[in-house]
Amino acid sequence: MDAAHDAPAARMMPRDELRAGIELWLVPALLALLPWRAGMLLARFVARMLPLYGDAARASAAQWRAATGCADERAFVAAYRYAQLVDHVDLYWALTRSRRFLLRRLAASSPAYAPGQPVLVLSFHFGQGLLLMHWLAAHGIRARFVSVRLDRSPTSGGLRHAYARLRIRAVERLAGVAPIYTGGARREIAATLAAGGAVYGLVDVPVPDAQHATANATLLGRDVLLPTGLLDAAQASQAHVLVLTAHATPRGERIVQADALGRAGETTIDALAALLERRLREAPAAWHFWHLWPLFCARPR
């Protein structure tokens, strides 16, 4: 009898680990070996044909339909899978391609800030933002990325954890400065900005128990609660606020959108929500957090 069939189930690779190996490692790494245009073209085909990111894609399509009233879930799911896949391919391009190659992918004018000015770069879980770290650094803005701590939990898969660690190392290499980890981050953010540095953080994160709290913004006609910690930490330095995103079109082009919002003390959560809504209407499937949509909804103001 084949020894493989005698192996206990506990020794077999869990389904989640197998999926992580395919979605986060194997498929994007193989696509990154191809020339840029060929890789993007094949990514579109793979996103249409393979059930990648299954649970998140289906849940995101359902929440997108509930929030917007749109109904073409099949097209949305394919576009969502494509956005996710390209985001993961970017990591392997960042690890294997030259800085010049990466910069050519982001045809955008330079940010209007001189080195030494405190800059708070805000963004969303939208599109593909990894290469923006290198774009900022190339223009003299070495932004410290604010990240959750990557401690291994009993429920986190080994391959997912390894991928997250590899990605944060790539972020540090592209930015040229160390990240800031949550848990005492506010003081480090304030100190970095006070010294004339730059900080990069994502503001579309669900606030715990938002449904029991009062909303501070409106998004797609719904009252929502968005975190204010980054803006609060930046107020003393009066840092310049830049809202920055990039996303891939179906043809593989990168659209970089940069919105200057003045100083940190002048920037409101409503203004950030308005920019997020604009992006969601332009490229809805590029938002990674549709499946978390109910967690943003809060009591009316």
C-alpha positions in Angstrom: 0.0 0.0 0.0 1.2 3.5 -0.8 2.7 5.1 2.3 1.2 8.5 1.3 -2.3 7.0 1.8 -1.3 5.7 5.2 -0.2 9.2 6.5 -2.5 10.6 9.1 -4.7 13.5 8.2 -2.8 15.7 10.7 0.3 15.4 8.6 -1.3 16.5 5.4 -1.1 20.2 4.4 -4.3 22.0 5.6 -6.4 23.4 2.8 -5.8 27.0 4.0 -2.0 26.4 3.8 -2.4 25.0 0.3 -4.5 27.9 -0.8 -2.0 30.4 0.7 0.9 28.6 -1.1 -0.9 28.9 -4.5 -2.4 32.4 -4.1 0.4 34.2 -2.3 3.5 32.4 -3.5 3.3 30.1 -6.5 1.0 31.9 -9.0 2.2 35.5 -8.4 5.9 34.4 -8.3 5.5 32.6 -11.7 3.7 35.7 -13.2 6.6 37.9 -12.0 9.0 35.8 -14.0 7.3 37.0 -17.2 7.9 40.3 -19.0 5.7 43.0 -17.5 3.0 43.2 -20.1 2.8 39.4 -20.5 2.5 39.0 -16.8 -0.3 41.5 -16.5 -2.1 40.0 -19.5 -1.8 36.5 -18.0 -2.9 37.8 -14.6 -6.2 38.9 -16.2 -6.7 35.5 -17.7 -5.9 33.7 -14.5 -8.3 36.0 -12.5 -11.1 35.0 -14.9 -10.4 31.3 -15.0 -9.2 30.3 -11.5 -11.2 30.6 -8.2 -8.5 32.6 -6.5 -9.2 34.4 -3.2 -12.5 32.5 -3.2 -14.2 33.4 0.2 -13.0 37.1 0.2 -14.0 37.5 -3.5 -17.5 36.2 -3.0 -18.0 38.1 0.3 -16.7 41.3 -1.3 -19.0 41.0 -4.3 -22.0 40.5 -1.9 -21.1 43.5 0.2 -20.4 45.7 -2.9 -23.8 44.8 -4.3 -25.5 45.6 -0.9 -23.6 48.9 -0.6 -24.0 50.2 -4.2 -27.0 48.4 -5.6 -24.9 47.2 -8.5 -25.5 43.6 -9.7 -22.8 42.3 -12.1 -21.1 40.2 -9.5 -19.4 38.0 -12.0 -17.4 40.9 -13.6 -16.7 42.3 -10.1 -15.3 39.0 -8.8 -12.9 38.7 -11.8 -11.8 42.3 -11.4 -11.4 41.8 -7.6 -9.2 38.7 -8.2 -7.1 40.5 -10.7 -6.5 43.4 -8.3 -5.5 41.0 -5.5 -3.3 39.0 -7.8 -1.4 42.0 -9.2 -0.9 43.3 -5.6 0.8 40.0 -4.8 2.8 39.9 -8.0 4.1 43.4 -7.1 6.0 41.9 -4.2 8.0 39.5 -6.5 8.6 42.3 -9.0 9.9 44.4 -6.2 12.2 41.6 -5.1 13.6 40.8 -8.6 13.5 43.9 -10.7 15.7 47.0 -10.8 14.7 50.3 -9.2 14.6 51.8 -12.7 12.2 49.1 -13.9 9.9 49.7 -10.9 9.8 53.5 -11.4 8.9 53.1 -15.1 5.7 51.4 -13.9 4.5 54.5 -12.1 4.3 57.4 -14.6 3.4 60.2 -12.2 4.7 63.7 -11.5 6.8 64.1 -8.3 5.1 65.0 -5.0 5.3 68.7 -4.3 7.3 68.4 -1.1 10.9 69.1 -0.4 13.0 66.6 1.7 13.0 67.7 5.3 9.4 68.8 5.4 7.2 66.6 7.6 4.8 64.6 5.4 2.0 62.4 6.5 1.1 60.1 3.5 -2.3 58.5 3.9 -3.7 55.7 1.8 -6.3 53.0 1.7 -6.3 49.2 1.2 -6.9 50.0 -2.4 -5.2 48.9 -5.6 -1.5 48.2 -5.4 0.6 50.5 -3.1 3.8 48.6 -2.6 5.7 50.3 -5.4 4.6 53.7 -4.2 7.1 53.3 -1.3 9.9 53.3 -3.8 8.4 56.1 -5.8 8.3 58.3 -2.7 11.8 57.4 -1.8 13.0 58.3 -5.3 11.7 61.8 -4.7 13.3 62.2 -1.4 10.4 61.2 0.8 11.5 58.2 2.9 8.2 57.3 4.5 8.1 55.0 7.6 5.2 52.6 7.0 2.8 52.0 9.9 2.2 48.3 10.3 0.5 45.9 12.7 3.0 43.7 14.5 3.6 40.4 12.7 3.5 38.1 15.7 2.6 34.6 14.8 -0.8 33.6 16.3 -2.0 30.0 16.8 -4.6 30.5 14.0 -2.3 32.1 11.4 -1.0 29.8 8.7 2.8 29.5 8.4 2.8 30.5 4.7 0.6 33.5 5.3 2.8 34.7 8.1 6.0 34.1 6.1 4.5 36.1 3.2 3.6 39.0 5.5 7.1 39.1 6.9 8.6 39.0 3.5 6.4 41.9 2.4 7.2 44.1 5.3 10.9 43.6 4.6 10.3 44.6 1.0 8.5 47.7 2.3 11.5 48.6 4.4 13.9 48.1 1.6 11.9 50.1 -0.9 11.3 53.0 1.5 14.8 53.0 2.9 13.6 53.4 6.5 12.3 51.1 9.2 8.5 50.7 9.6 6.6 51.8 12.7 4.7 49.0 14.4 1.5 49.4 16.3 1.6 49.4 20.0 3.1 52.7 21.0 3.1 53.9 17.4 1.6 57.3 18.1 4.6 58.6 20.0 7.0 57.3 17.2 4.8 58.8 14.5 4.9 62.2 16.3 8.6 62.0 16.8 9.3 61.1 13.2 7.2 64.0 11.9 8.7 66.5 14.4 12.1 65.6 13.1 11.0 66.5 9.5 10.4 62.9 8.4 7.6 61.1 6.7 5.0 58.6 7.8 2.8 56.4 5.6 -0.4 54.9 7.0 -3.6 53.3 5.9 -6.8 54.9 7.3 -9.5 52.5 6.1 -9.3 50.1 9.0 -12.3 48.9 11.0 -12.6 50.4 14.5 -13.5 47.7 17.1 -17.2 47.8 18.0 -17.9 50.6 15.4 -21.6 49.6 15.3 -22.0 50.7 18.9 -20.1 54.0 18.4 -21.0 57.3 16.7 -19.9 57.8 13.1 -17.4 60.4 12.2 -17.8 60.2 8.4 -20.1 59.3 5.5 -19.1 56.7 2.9 -21.4 55.6 0.0 -24.4 57.2 1.9 -23.7 55.3 5.1 -22.5 56.5 8.4 -19.1 55.0 9.1 -16.4 55.2 11.7 -12.8 55.6 10.5 -9.7 55.7 12.8 -8.2 59.2 13.6 -5.0 58.1 15.3 -2.7 59.1 12.4 -4.2 62.5 12.1 -4.1 63.1 15.9 -0.5 62.0 16.1 0.5 64.4 13.3 -1.3 67.5 14.5 1.5 68.9 16.6 4.0 68.8 13.7 1.5 70.3 11.3 2.7 67.9 8.7 1.7 68.1 5.1 -1.0 65.5 4.3 -0.8 63.6 1.0 -3.5 61.0 0.1 -1.8 58.6 -2.3 -3.0 55.5 -4.1 -2.1 53.5 -7.2 -4.1 50.8 -9.0 -3.8 48.7 -12.1 -6.1 49.1 -15.1 -7.3 46.0 -17.0 -4.6 46.7 -19.6 -1.9 46.7 -16.9 -1.3 50.5 -16.7 -0.8 52.0 -13.3 -2.9 55.0 -12.3 -1.3 57.0 -9.5 -3.7 59.4 -7.7 -2.2 62.0 -5.3 -4.4 64.5 -3.4 -2.8 67.2 -1.2 -5.0 68.1 1.7 -3.0 70.8 3.4 -1.8 70.5 7.0 -2.7 67.7 9.4 -4.6 70.1 11.6 -6.8 71.1 8.7 -7.5 67.6 7.3 -10.8 66.0 8.3 -12.0 62.4 8.3 -14.9 63.5 6.1 -12.3 64.7 3.5 -10.5 61.3 3.6 -13.8 59.5 3.3 -14.8 61.5 0.3 -11.5 60.6 -1.4 -12.0 56.9 -0.6 -15.5 57.1 -2.0 -14.2 58.7 -5.2 -11.8 55.8 -5.7 -14.4 53.2 -4.9 -16.7 54.6 -7.6 -13.9 54.8 -10.2 -12.5 51.3 -9.5 -14.7 49.4 -7.0 -13.0 46.0 -7.3 -9.6 47.5 -6.3 -10.7 47.9 -2.7 -9.4 45.0 -0.6 -11.8 45.5 2.3 -15.3 45.1 0.8 -15.8 41.9 2.7 -15.3 44.0 5.9 -17.9 46.6 4.9 -20.3 46.0 7.8 -17.5 46.5 10.3 -17.2 50.2 9.2 -20.9 51.1 9.7 -21.7 53.1 12.9 -24.5 55.0 14.6 -25.6 58.2 12.9 -23.9 61.4 14.0 
